[in-house]
Amino acid sequence: MKIAGWIGTILSVVLIVWAIAAEVLADYEYTNNIGSYWSLADKASTLQAKSEYLDKFAAAIEAEHLSGNNAIFLKTPDNSVEQNLAVLRTLQSRMKEIKGMDVTSFAYQQAIQQITAQEQGEADKLLSVIEGSWYLKNHVFLWDWIDVVKWCLLIGFAIVFAVLLFVSWDQDL
């Protein structure tokens, strides 16, 4: 019983360390391939730079061949990659329209405020659909509720084996 407790505890710790490493590496992979372009677009202070990074963001999504939904069940247009890409395309179009305006004009300033408000107001939802769909396609065990179930099982097994180890240890004393 004591050996089973030790083996199970060590195995649980190894699996937890592996799971943490998988989470970190997958997050880096997403950020490196897609996410950083949106972040750079958000930080850019000129419309030209914003537009270029937004184009790179859209191209990165297309290069990943993302499609479908950020859902296994309960699919809606709001969690659809295609629908969110359509919204992204409207933002790109709006930026291209604004590029031709006089930067000192009131219309230009108002358009910039609209884009900034759209980025801040709805961006989190768009980004969560894109990121979730990427995880669902590339790292399904790190996606949403599947990841939560995985962590509950890993921690549950670690606790069970640790209890087995300490119970068998008390019996040996």
N, C-alpha and C positions, 0 to 999 in steps of 0.2 A: 504494500500500500504506500509505503514511504517513497519507493522508487517511482511509482506511478505519479505521485504528487510532484516529485522533483522533475521528472521528464515533462509532465504536463505544464508545470510552472515555467520551466525554461523554454519550452515550445511556445507557450503563450506570449512570453516576453519577446522572443524572436519575431513572432508574427505581428505583435504590436509595433515593434521597431520597424519592421518591413512595411507595415501599413502607413506609418508616419512618413517614411521615406517615399512611398508611392504617392502620397498626397502632396508632398512638397514638390516632387519632380513633375507631377501632372500639372500642378499650378504653374510651375515655371514654364512648362511646355506651352500651355494655353497663353500665358502672358507674353511669351516670346513670339509665338506664331500669330496671335490675333489681338489680344487685349491691350498690349502696349500702344498700338496704333490709335485706339480710341482715347487712351489716356493722354497721348501726345496731342491729339486733335483738341481735346478739352483744355489742355494747358497752353496751346498756341495763342499768341496774342494778335496775330494778323489773320485776316480772312484767307489769304493765300496759303499760309501754312496750315490753317485749320482744314481747308478744302483738300490739300494734298494728303494730309494724314487720314482724313475721312475716306478718301479714295483708296488709300492703302488698306484701311480697315475693311472696306467692302471687298477689295481684291483678295485679302487674306481669308475672308469668310468663303468666298467662291473657290479659292484654291484648296480649301479643306473639304469642299463638296458637301457642305452641311445642308441638310434638308429635313423635312418632317417636322416633328414637334419636340418641345422640351417636356414631353410627357409620354408615359407608357399607356396610361388610361386617361380618360377625361381630356381628350385633345380638343382644343378650341382654336379659333383664328388668332387669338391673342398670344398663344404659346407656339404658333407656327413660325418656323424660320423664314419661309417664303413671304408671309405677310409682314414680318418685321423687316425683311430686306426691302420690301416695297416701300415701307415707311422710311427706311434709310435712304433709299433712292430719291424720295421727295426732298429730304434734307439736302442731299447732294445737289439736286436741281436748284433748290432755293439759293444755295451758296454760289452756284455758277451765275445765277441771275444777279445776285448782289455784287459780284466781282466787277460788273460793268458800271456800277453806280459811282457817283462822285463821293469820295470818302468824307467830304465835309458837309454833305447834304443831310437834312433831317431824315429823309427816307432811308438813307444808308444806316444811320444810327438806330432808327427804329427796327430795321431788318436785322441788324446785329443783335439787338436786345431780344427779338423774337427767337432767333436761333439759339442764343444763350439760354433763354427760358426753356426752350424745347429740350436742349441738351440736359439741363438740370432737372427738369420736371419728369420727363418720360424715359430718360436714358437708362436708368436703373432697370426698368422692365425690359427694354430692348436688349440690354447687355446680359441680363439673367437668362433670357431665352437663348441667345447665341451661345453663351458659356455652357448652359445646361445641355443644349443640343450637342455641343462639342464633347462634353463629358459622356453623354449617352452614347455617342458614336465611338469615341476613342478609349474611354475608361469607365465602362458601365458600373463597375463595383465602387467607383468613387462618385457616382451621380446621386444626388438628392436623397431620397428615402432609402435607397439601396445602401448608400454609404452609412446611414444611421443604423440600419439593421446589422451591417457588417461590424460596426464598432460595438454595438450592444452584445453581439455574439462573442467577439474577441475579449471584451472586458468580462463578460459573464463566465467564459471558460477560464480566464485567468483567475477570477475569484474562486471558482469551484476547485481548481487545482491547488491554489494557495491554501484553501481550507483543508483539502485532503492532505496536503503536506503538513500543516500544523496539527491537525487532528492525529495523524499517524505519529508525529513527533511527540505529542503529549502521551500517547500510548507507550512509546519506547522509554519514557522517563519513569 
